[in-house]
Amino acid sequence: MMKTYLFYGTWKELTKAIKPLLYRWIVKEVIKENYISSYKLDNKKLQKKQIKKVIFIAKEDLDKYLDSSKFKEWM
């Protein structure tokens, strides 16, 4: 089963989140794609956010293992 998520956070935070999944064999493989930039206008100031696109290849449903504040399912 392949599922794609957007990760809102730093590379270090992503590494912390996926390490336990790999060590427990919940996830077979993790593929990180390049950054996606998000732009938002807030109080007349442009805010840029870096988002990472992460593809998980797993045997079971990942929703119960992932932090919903950091991971948002891609389509």
C-alpha positions as CSV (number, residue, x, y, z in Angstrom):
1,M,0.0,0.0,0.0
2,M,1.4,3.4,-1.0
3,K,0.2,6.6,0.7
4,T,1.4,10.1,0.1
5,Y,1.4,12.8,2.8
6,L,2.6,16.4,3.0
7,F,4.8,17.0,6.0
8,Y,4.8,20.4,7.7
9,G,8.1,20.7,9.6
10,T,11.8,20.5,9.3
11,W,13.9,17.7,8.0
12,K,15.1,16.8,11.5
13,E,11.4,16.5,12.7
14,L,10.6,14.3,9.7
15,T,13.5,12.0,10.6
16,K,12.3,11.7,14.2
17,A,8.8,10.9,13.0
18,I,9.8,8.2,10.5
19,K,12.6,6.4,12.4
20,P,10.2,4.5,14.8
21,L,8.0,3.5,11.9
22,L,10.9,1.9,10.0
23,Y,12.4,0.2,13.1
24,R,9.0,-1.4,14.0
25,W,8.6,-2.6,10.4
26,I,5.3,-0.6,10.0
27,V,6.7,1.0,6.9
28,K,8.9,-0.8,4.4
29,E,10.2,2.3,2.6
30,V,9.9,6.1,2.8
31,I,10.4,8.3,-0.2
32,K,10.9,12.1,0.3
33,E,10.4,14.3,-2.7
34,N,11.7,17.9,-3.0
35,Y,10.3,20.8,-1.1
36,I,7.0,22.3,-2.0
37,S,6.7,26.0,-1.2
38,S,3.5,27.4,0.2
39,Y,2.8,31.1,0.1
40,K,0.2,32.9,2.3
41,L,-0.7,36.5,2.8
42,D,-1.0,37.3,6.5
43,N,-1.5,40.9,7.7
44,K,-0.1,42.3,4.5
45,K,3.0,40.2,4.9
46,L,3.9,37.3,2.6
47,Q,4.7,34.1,4.5
48,K,6.5,31.3,2.8
49,K,6.4,27.7,4.2
50,Q,8.5,24.7,3.1
51,I,6.5,21.5,2.9
52,K,7.9,18.1,2.1
53,K,6.0,15.5,0.1
54,V,6.5,12.0,1.7
55,I,5.5,8.7,0.2
56,F,5.1,5.7,2.5
57,I,5.2,2.1,1.3
58,A,3.5,0.2,4.2
59,K,1.7,-3.0,5.0
60,E,-1.0,-1.4,7.2
61,D,-2.9,1.8,7.7
62,L,-0.6,4.7,8.8
63,D,-3.2,7.1,10.1
64,K,-3.0,5.9,13.7
65,Y,0.8,6.2,13.8
66,L,1.3,9.7,12.2
67,D,0.9,13.0,14.0
68,S,-2.1,14.7,12.3
69,S,-0.7,18.2,13.1
70,K,2.4,17.5,11.0
71,F,1.2,15.1,8.3
72,K,-1.7,15.8,5.9
73,E,-2.8,13.2,3.4
74,W,-2.1,14.1,-0.2
75,M,-5.3,13.7,-2.3
